Amino acid sequence: MKMLNKALAGLLAGASLLAGNAALAVQDMPGGPAVRQLNLTEPVTRIAAEIHWLHWMMLILCTVIFVGVFGVMFYSIFKHRKSKGAKSASFHESTTVEIIWTVVPFILVIGMALPATKTVVAMKDTTNSDITIKATGYQWKWGYDYLKGEGEGVSFISTLSTPRDQINNQAPKGNEYLMEVDNEVVVPVNKKIRVVLTANDVIHAWMIPAFGVKQDAIPGFVRDTWFRAEKVGVYRGQCAELCGKEHAFMPIVVRVVSQEDYSKWVEGKQKEMAAKADDPTKTYTMAELMQRGEKVYAANCAVCHQPNGKGAGTFPALDGSKIVNGPLKDQMDIMLHGKNAMPAWKQLSDVELASVMTYTRNHWGNKTGEVVQPAQFTSGRAGTYPAGGGAAGEQKAADAPAQNPSADKQAGVAGNRAAG
């Protein structure tokens, strides 16, 4: 028994030591929450600073009222208790008291309402913006389109970049755990940024505490908000509306840079987009679609269906799935229009959709040998689905000029086997 107690004590001591070391290892997150943070996030916009001032003003005012009211009450109870022979006063009304307890609360309410109303009105004034960005909430990521101002035409999807092994407790968690993305929103310092918000599926909310911004993104509606960051840096937020299974996995990261650096970023982003421009009329090879499809799957599908295609919870496995191995029409219809927990993926390009569909139909244990071309999704969006499988697609690939002869040859063999 003594040995058992000693062993338990040793285990507890070791666990305490590990917990202590882990706590010491935690550091303030750049642009995010600080260790043992009690106050609101440090403001970097005028609106956020006003929100801080209102918070402390009302907290102090309410504390004074609380202490005053309860102080008088407890003093009266103690000073005029029956055991000391106190007798209640006999009077019916006091005009002075009536005036005081009417006028004083009125002044206090007006004193709180005026600055609060001024701040709320300023929060809603999105006019005269320098740059307008559309933010679209998806389950579970954000899409950004620069609509007006320098950077117009830039668009990208911003997805959580925390490695899955950290989320599954298979690796040490990084300092920016669940608050890091693959594509940050970049804006210039001291410029008014209008953010237009909507959602593709359910209600999301775009929130950056350091900016004093929180605005719901509602399907079928357009809302807007704005901010003007006064300090260069990285600022982090999250979706603030419970939106489903991966709600905690759709962070928001905004990088505020100098005007010169912003112009360089815009130029680089435009070149990157031009280089990645997809041609939906081109006939792609199996190898090209598989390579692209793997990336599209990892960015959009793996979070629900798992990287190994085995599915999780309400999300079915794709490995061996009847849909994935069945008629093209059925899978294309689900990808374009959604079904049950599966959202519609119309926001992806025809090339991306064709790539990921080809990938799922020819990966893991799925060996259909079928190649889905972007043109088939172009027709599918119009309601005309392909009747056949990948043999037709393979024939198009065979007729097209070869860009990768060895890959084309392998793809043709696979298509012939599927057709045979």
HELIX and SHEET records of a PDB file:
HELIX    1   1 LYS A    2  ALA A   25  1                                  24    
HELIX    2   2 ARG A   46  LYS A   79  1                                  34    
HELIX    3   3 LYS A   82  LYS A   84  5                                   3    
HELIX    4   4 THR A   95  MET A  123  1                                  29    
HELIX    5   5 ARG A  164  ILE A  167  1                                   4    
HELIX    6   6 PRO A  209  PHE A  211  5                                   3    
HELIX    7   7 HIS A  247  PHE A  249  5                                   3    
HELIX    8   8 GLN A  259  ALA A  275  1                                  17    
HELIX    9   9 MET A  286  ASN A  300  1                                  15    
HELIX   10  10 ALA A  302  HIS A  305  1                                   4    
HELIX   11  11 LEU A  328  HIS A  337  1                                  10    
HELIX   12  12 ASP A  350  ARG A  361  1                                  12    
HELIX   13  13 PRO A  374  ARG A  381  1                                   8    
HELIX   14  14 GLY A  390  ASP A  399  1                                  10    
HELIX   15  15 PRO A  405  ALA A  419  1                                  15    
SHEET    1   A 5 SER A 155  SER A 158  0                                        
SHEET    2   A 5 LYS A 141  LYS A 148 -1                                        
SHEET    3   A 5 ILE A 131  TYR A 138 -1                                        
SHEET    4   A 5 ILE A 193  ALA A 199  1                                        
SHEET    5   A 5 ARG A 223  PHE A 227 -1                                        
SHEET    1   B 5 VAL A 185  PRO A 188  0                                        
SHEET    2   B 5 PRO A 251  VAL A 257  1                                        
SHEET    3   B 5 GLY A 233  CYS A 239 -1                                        
SHEET    4   B 5 HIS A 204  ILE A 208 -1                                        
SHEET    5   B 5 VAL A 213  ALA A 217 -1                                        
END                                                                             
